[in-house]
Amino acid sequence: MSQSYHDLLILFGSETGCAEDVAERIGRQARRRRFRTRVIAMDDYDKNQLIDEKLVIFVCSTTGQGDEPYNMKKFWRFLLRKNLPRDILSSLNCAVFGLGDSSYAKFNYPAKKLYKRLQQLGAYMIHTRGDGDDQHYLGLDGALDPWLKIVWEEIMEKYPLPSGVDMIPEDVLLSPSLRIELLSDITNGTTKEHAEPENLEGEFDMIVKSNERITDTTHFQDVRHLVLEAKSEAPKYEPGDIAVFTPQNIPAEVDLFLEYMGWSDLADKLIRVQKVSEDRTLPHHWPTIMTFRELFVKYLDIFGVPRRSFFEMLAHFTKDELQTERLQEFSSAEGQDDMFKYCQRPRRTLAEVLFDFKSASIPLEYILDVFPLIRPRSFSIASSSKVHPNEIDLCIAIVKYKTNLKKIRRGVCTKWVSILSPGDVIERVRISKGTMKLPPSPDIPLIAIGPGTGVAPMRAFLEQRMLDGAKENVLVFGCRYHDKDYHYKAQWLEYESLGCLKILAAFSRDQDQKLYVQDRIRQGGAMLWDLIENRQAKIVLSGSAGKMPEQVAYALKQIFMEHGGLDAEQAEGYFSTMSKTGQYQEECWS
């Protein structure tokens, strides 16, 4: 281990793993500059030690509509305490990098708020806040690379290396951060160390009660209604909340991967995972001992699309000089265009990359540095807990598509979801608070806009509204065909027959001229304006982020002008006020 001269703490808040990946990349760069480095999730860090830190880099993503990620919430609440002295962090040098998407109104809000709060508490900012943007043609790296270049220049000026000591060059392999120790064949079943760790507070094991396809078998898309039943304690959730869980790889596919890598003989060996350096922690849900196969089935992402850090690490293990150069190019700032064309556009998986770069031979001790973790996925809950006690219903589209490689692609999570059977267990489900809420009273009308699987939270809202006796509800739903993908049609028609629901449905392919939810909004303009203006109706929107949210917002502004007599500027202001007051809320995903 090379000598270190200064301490650097990297704290991250991450919902899907992007911010954690960035934090680990900064950690590797710090180790090359010979810093004693720790990379820790904000909520796993002992916040009382922050006052003693000298140098910290904060990395945080954005979730929902400008909310902080789940593993940053406790840390953020601590920083907001009113009794903290204004100069409590005056000895802290720090920098903040945010990850977000500028197509959202509250772009990088957590990072912006964190940056401001750290300044209020006396911290010195090494450099202005960095704002990573998914909309940049190079993705997050478009902002991260130039930001890091300046940050490192500032840090190395404040914390220089001793005379005669240089950085560790990029082509020198750093020591592994986690070590795999081979034990033996399985003989006596499980051991205490092999047993799954207990769930943390707020984590629940759920049993699959049913997994039903709700689209017609002739329809191109397979959409599932998945019902999960609590194994013991039932999770508490409200309409609009989100279920988060981590999928697994398919064992048969893992076995083929292990065979290709020459690791089949290790599949049933017991391994122990141990921490080697301070800059990596063992995930809380990992058993200390597991089989080699379990590592790849349950924990490592080998069938996802790799990030830049994968190419950076893989370049150390190729024996072909041309392949090494190609991987180094993919992991450089200048090579991001080529990496995008090779990997992102065709959605090439890690396993396929390894097939292309056949000279790569990954040593066992570096497996956990090369392969990323399988990240949790989030799904809007499609049920009311009061209507379905002890259950969580989900509406999930199975991701399956062709790329320019002419290969069928299937999403890691939805591929797993598609084969779940009654009795299977989904481990460590947790509930994340949604950004959309019910109207404060059943007497206030609800306008629920949910095309496709965006109807999931609308089902939760409407089930709860029926239970509460709410009479004025409008559902604006969109799909391709009335007879193929009209999700939950029977339920909506039942509510309509009771006089509690007005349905505005758009079936885009059932006629020559395409019809979308925004068209149905304009057609129902007079009724909707009356509910919004005279009854203070609440509007909730969910669905794919794309163009749909903008088109819905534009349609609403059009009815404000046509039926409310507002001019364009007034309609814009009216919509803005609705958004600020929470009368209009949306939760869309990319």
Summary of the structure (lengths in Angstrom):
residues: 590
radius of gyration: 25.7
end to end distance: 42.2
largest distance: 82.3
contacts: 1914
relative contact order: 0.10
helix: 36%
strand: 24%
